[in-house]
């Protein structure tokens, strides 16, 4: 009886350990896709006017929502969904920003994606 009890306890503890690792990986994955930014700092970095800043906030909030959808999607569909989210964001940003601001935004976005392991 003692062996059976110890075996059950060992199996349960191993199961809990694996489940904890899965939850940790899911949490880290969601954090990588969280694209929230400080809009004041972004505005300063890109030298945005107040109208541009409001438009950038609106577009970036949509981008953040799309990236969180990517994080919740199946692993196989993530690359295509992420590509679509990025392309849509860049298309809108291109119409809002000047050429110089757009180039700087591309640099910031690409650096962010690389640092989070998404590229």
N, C-alpha and C positions, 0 to 999 in steps of 0.2 A: 504494500500500500504506500509505503514511504517513497519507493522508486517511482510509482505512478504519479504521485503528487509532485515530486521534483521534476519529472519529465514534463508535466503539464505546465508548471511554473516556468521552465526553461523555454518552452515553445511560446508561451504568452509573452515573455519578456523580449524574445527575439522578434516577435510580430510587432510589438509596440515600438521597438527600436527602428524597424523598417518603416513603419507608418510615420514616425516622427521625422525621419529623413525625407520622406516624400512631401510632408507638409512644409518642411524647411525649404526644399527645392522649389515648391510652388510659390512660397512667399518671396524668395529671392528672384524668381522669374517675374513675378508681378512688379517688383521694385525696379527691375531692369527696364521694363516697358513704361514705367511712369515718367512722363515727359514734362511734368510741371516745372515751370521756371519762374524766376523773379522778374516780372515784367518791367519794373523800374530799371533793373540792371541791364536787361535786354535792350530797353529803349536807349539807355546811355551808350551801350556798346555799339548799337547800330545808328545812333544819332537820329532817332525817330522824332517826327513832329507829333503833336498830340493826336491828330487825326489818324496818322499812320499807326500810332501805338494802340488806339482803340480797335482798328481793323486787324492788327497783328494779334491782339488778345482774342478776338472772336475766332480768327482762323486757327490759332494755336490751341484753343480749347477744343475745337472740333478734332484737331490732330491728336490731342491727348486722349480723347474719347475713342478714336479709331485705334490708337496704339494699345489701349486697355482691352479693346475687343480682340486685337491680335494676341495679346497675352492669354486670353481665355480660350482661344481657338485651339483646335487640334494641332499637334506639332507639324504635321505634314502640310497644312494649309498656311502656316505662319509666314513663310517667305513671300508668297504671292500677296497675302493680305498686307504685310508690312510694306512691300514695294508700292502697292496701290495707295496706302495711306501717305507715304512719303511723297509720291508723285503728286497727289492731290494737294498736299500742303505746299509743295514747291510751286505748283501752278498758281495757287492763290497768292503766295508771297511774292511771286514775280510781278504780279499785277499791282501790288501795294508798294513794293520797295523800289528804290532807284537801283541802277546797275551796280554801283559800289556797295550799297547796303545789301543787295541780294548776294553778292559774292561773299561778303562777310558772314551773312546768315548761313550760306552753304558750308562755310568753314566751321562755324559753330555747331551746326546740326551734325555734320559728319564726325566731328571730334566727339560729340556727345554719344553718337551711336557706336563709335569704336570703343570709347571708354566703358560703355555698358556691355560690351561684348555682343552687340547686335549686328555688327558688320565684320 
